């Protein structure tokens, strides 16, 4: 039960993303400011989701997990969610359709978050 608290922000963001991705496009404000804005939103959303999953994993393991195990768990979680959102758009909505470029944009955001984690995360502070 404690893991739900540790991953609360990631779970909340995943629910918000799923709601927004499954709303009919007519219910959303028309915010296509330029060509490809949708892909930028996908990239940013999945960057934030992956970062929150990484944060939850670090808190959940009390900084004891290896960097690669945390990396792998976050990658698999974000990948399942990326394909899940596109599958949900394909099967549960009439006005939206699944798009391979959306998956690509999702992976760009996932990759950016994982790359940032590998570069910036230290398991133990050097000044302790």
Short mmCIF file of the C-alpha atoms (twelve columns), coordinates in Angstrom:
data_MODEL
# 
_entry.id   MODEL 
# 
loop_
_atom_site.group_PDB 
_atom_site.id 
_atom_site.type_symbol 
_atom_site.label_atom_id 
_atom_site.label_alt_id 
_atom_site.label_comp_id 
_atom_site.label_asym_id 
_atom_site.label_seq_id 
_atom_site.Cartn_x 
_atom_site.Cartn_y 
_atom_site.Cartn_z 
_atom_site.pdbx_PDB_model_num 
ATOM 1   C CA . UNK A 1   0.000   0.000  0.000   1 
ATOM 2   C CA . UNK A 2   2.918   2.338  0.632   1 
ATOM 3   C CA . UNK A 3   3.940   2.154  -3.046  1 
ATOM 4   C CA . UNK A 4   0.723   3.935  -4.039  1 
ATOM 5   C CA . UNK A 5   1.821   6.937  -1.981  1 
ATOM 6   C CA . UNK A 6   5.296   6.836  -3.530  1 
ATOM 7   C CA . UNK A 7   3.907   6.746  -7.070  1 
ATOM 8   C CA . UNK A 8   0.934   9.063  -6.370  1 
ATOM 9   C CA . UNK A 9   2.111   11.878 -8.670  1 
ATOM 10  C CA . UNK A 10  2.809   9.462  -11.529 1 
ATOM 11  C CA . UNK A 11  -0.586  7.793  -11.085 1 
ATOM 12  C CA . UNK A 12  -2.360  11.154 -10.968 1 
ATOM 13  C CA . UNK A 13  -0.588  12.364 -14.113 1 
ATOM 14  C CA . UNK A 14  -1.374  9.069  -15.908 1 
ATOM 15  C CA . UNK A 15  -5.079  9.462  -15.086 1 
ATOM 16  C CA . UNK A 16  -5.082  13.081 -16.292 1 
ATOM 17  C CA . UNK A 17  -3.288  12.054 -19.498 1 
ATOM 18  C CA . UNK A 18  -5.732  9.221  -20.170 1 
ATOM 19  C CA . UNK A 19  -8.722  11.519 -19.678 1 
ATOM 20  C CA . UNK A 20  -7.292  14.176 -21.997 1 
ATOM 21  C CA . UNK A 21  -6.249  11.649 -24.637 1 
ATOM 22  C CA . UNK A 22  -9.687  10.017 -24.699 1 
ATOM 23  C CA . UNK A 23  -11.767 13.196 -24.795 1 
ATOM 24  C CA . UNK A 24  -13.341 13.936 -28.151 1 
ATOM 25  C CA . UNK A 25  -11.319 16.621 -29.963 1 
ATOM 26  C CA . UNK A 26  -14.386 18.884 -30.029 1 
ATOM 27  C CA . UNK A 27  -14.337 19.087 -26.214 1 
ATOM 28  C CA . UNK A 28  -10.737 20.294 -26.112 1 
ATOM 29  C CA . UNK A 29  -9.759  23.907 -26.759 1 
ATOM 30  C CA . UNK A 30  -8.410  24.351 -30.265 1 
ATOM 31  C CA . UNK A 31  -4.766  24.897 -29.479 1 
ATOM 32  C CA . UNK A 32  -3.013  23.820 -32.657 1 
ATOM 33  C CA . UNK A 33  -0.701  26.778 -32.708 1 
ATOM 34  C CA . UNK A 34  1.543   25.259 -35.371 1 
ATOM 35  C CA . UNK A 35  2.020   22.059 -37.336 1 
ATOM 36  C CA . UNK A 36  3.211   19.304 -35.027 1 
ATOM 37  C CA . UNK A 37  1.972   20.890 -31.799 1 
ATOM 38  C CA . UNK A 38  0.209   17.605 -30.984 1 
ATOM 39  C CA . UNK A 39  3.526   15.739 -31.145 1 
ATOM 40  C CA . UNK A 40  5.149   18.305 -28.860 1 
ATOM 41  C CA . UNK A 41  2.368   17.757 -26.323 1 
ATOM 42  C CA . UNK A 42  2.911   13.982 -26.520 1 
ATOM 43  C CA . UNK A 43  6.654   14.421 -25.970 1 
ATOM 44  C CA . UNK A 44  6.209   16.714 -22.978 1 
ATOM 45  C CA . UNK A 45  3.492   14.565 -21.421 1 
ATOM 46  C CA . UNK A 46  5.559   11.405 -21.591 1 
ATOM 47  C CA . UNK A 47  8.672   13.217 -20.400 1 
ATOM 48  C CA . UNK A 48  6.773   14.271 -17.290 1 
ATOM 49  C CA . UNK A 49  5.200   10.828 -16.805 1 
ATOM 50  C CA . UNK A 50  8.553   9.049  -17.048 1 
ATOM 51  C CA . UNK A 51  10.189  11.567 -14.708 1 
ATOM 52  C CA . UNK A 52  7.427   11.024 -12.141 1 
ATOM 53  C CA . UNK A 53  7.791   7.233  -12.426 1 
ATOM 54  C CA . UNK A 54  11.539  7.566  -11.910 1 
ATOM 55  C CA . UNK A 55  10.965  9.834  -8.914  1 
ATOM 56  C CA . UNK A 56  8.469   7.365  -7.431  1 
ATOM 57  C CA . UNK A 57  10.886  4.480  -7.946  1 
ATOM 58  C CA . UNK A 58  13.735  6.333  -6.237  1 
ATOM 59  C CA . UNK A 59  11.485  7.180  -3.260  1 
ATOM 60  C CA . UNK A 60  9.992   3.665  -3.156  1 
ATOM 61  C CA . UNK A 61  13.394  1.964  -2.981  1 
ATOM 62  C CA . UNK A 62  14.857  4.591  -0.632  1 
ATOM 63  C CA . UNK A 63  17.665  5.192  -3.162  1 
ATOM 64  C CA . UNK A 64  18.891  1.589  -2.883  1 
ATOM 65  C CA . UNK A 65  17.938  0.324  -6.331  1 
ATOM 66  C CA . UNK A 66  20.525  0.250  -9.065  1 
ATOM 67  C CA . UNK A 67  20.367  2.880  -11.755 1 
ATOM 68  C CA . UNK A 68  19.761  0.322  -14.527 1 
ATOM 69  C CA . UNK A 69  16.976  -1.511 -12.730 1 
ATOM 70  C CA . UNK A 70  15.161  1.779  -12.134 1 
ATOM 71  C CA . UNK A 71  15.806  2.726  -15.778 1 
ATOM 72  C CA . UNK A 72  14.339  -0.571 -17.006 1 
ATOM 73  C CA . UNK A 73  11.233  -0.412 -14.816 1 
ATOM 74  C CA . UNK A 74  10.499  3.181  -15.855 1 
ATOM 75  C CA . UNK A 75  11.063  2.331  -19.536 1 
ATOM 76  C CA . UNK A 76  8.714   -0.660 -19.443 1 
ATOM 77  C CA . UNK A 77  6.043   1.256  -17.512 1 
ATOM 78  C CA . UNK A 78  6.122   4.220  -19.900 1 
ATOM 79  C CA . UNK A 79  6.163   1.935  -22.955 1 
ATOM 80  C CA . UNK A 80  3.111   0.005  -21.794 1 
ATOM 81  C CA . UNK A 81  1.315   3.279  -21.106 1 
ATOM 82  C CA . UNK A 82  2.280   4.721  -24.518 1 
ATOM 83  C CA . UNK A 83  0.906   1.728  -26.388 1 
ATOM 84  C CA . UNK A 84  -2.068  1.583  -24.018 1 
ATOM 85  C CA . UNK A 85  -3.081  5.160  -24.731 1 
ATOM 86  C CA . UNK A 86  -2.846  4.656  -28.482 1 
ATOM 87  C CA . UNK A 87  -4.787  1.392  -28.225 1 
ATOM 88  C CA . UNK A 88  -7.454  3.097  -26.144 1 
ATOM 89  C CA . UNK A 89  -7.722  5.870  -28.733 1 
ATOM 90  C CA . UNK A 90  -8.120  3.273  -31.462 1 
ATOM 91  C CA . UNK A 91  -10.758 1.120  -29.761 1 
ATOM 92  C CA . UNK A 92  -12.668 3.376  -27.348 1 
ATOM 93  C CA . UNK A 93  -13.116 6.645  -29.224 1 
ATOM 94  C CA . UNK A 94  -14.766 7.418  -32.527 1 
ATOM 95  C CA . UNK A 95  -13.191 10.808 -33.187 1 
ATOM 96  C CA . UNK A 96  -9.562  9.893  -32.452 1 
ATOM 97  C CA . UNK A 97  -7.226  7.471  -34.106 1 
ATOM 98  C CA . UNK A 98  -4.004  5.763  -33.188 1 
ATOM 99  C CA . UNK A 99  -0.901  7.145  -34.871 1 
ATOM 100 C CA . UNK A 100 2.611   5.712  -35.084 1 
ATOM 101 C CA . UNK A 101 4.024   9.239  -35.003 1 
ATOM 102 C CA . UNK A 102 2.358   9.726  -31.627 1 
ATOM 103 C CA . UNK A 103 4.189   6.617  -30.385 1 
ATOM 104 C CA . UNK A 104 7.416   8.061  -31.780 1 
ATOM 105 C CA . UNK A 105 6.795   11.368 -29.979 1 
ATOM 106 C CA . UNK A 106 6.026   9.428  -26.786 1 
ATOM 107 C CA . UNK A 107 9.354   7.615  -27.083 1 
ATOM 108 C CA . UNK A 108 11.194  10.899 -27.606 1 
ATOM 109 C CA . UNK A 109 9.788   12.139 -24.284 1 
ATOM 110 C CA . UNK A 110 10.558  8.828  -22.565 1 
ATOM 111 C CA . UNK A 111 14.097  8.867  -23.937 1 
ATOM 112 C CA . UNK A 112 14.688  12.448 -22.830 1 
ATOM 113 C CA . UNK A 113 13.602  11.641 -19.272 1 
ATOM 114 C CA . UNK A 114 15.672  8.458  -19.083 1 
ATOM 115 C CA . UNK A 115 18.730  10.185 -20.527 1 
ATOM 116 C CA . UNK A 116 18.371  12.994 -17.977 1 
ATOM 117 C CA . UNK A 117 18.087  10.424 -15.202 1 
ATOM 118 C CA . UNK A 118 21.222  8.591  -16.305 1 
ATOM 119 C CA . UNK A 119 23.184  11.833 -16.474 1 
ATOM 120 C CA . UNK A 120 21.988  13.548 -13.331 1 
ATOM 121 C CA . UNK A 121 21.031  10.957 -10.720 1 
ATOM 122 C CA . UNK A 122 23.530  9.962  -8.038  1 
ATOM 123 C CA . UNK A 123 22.477  7.222  -5.660  1 
ATOM 124 C CA . UNK A 124 24.419  8.702  -2.779  1 
ATOM 125 C CA . UNK A 125 25.397  12.296 -2.376  1 
ATOM 126 C CA . UNK A 126 29.165  12.809 -2.549  1 
ATOM 127 C CA . UNK A 127 29.033  15.281 0.328   1 
ATOM 128 C CA . UNK A 128 27.578  12.931 2.983   1 
# 
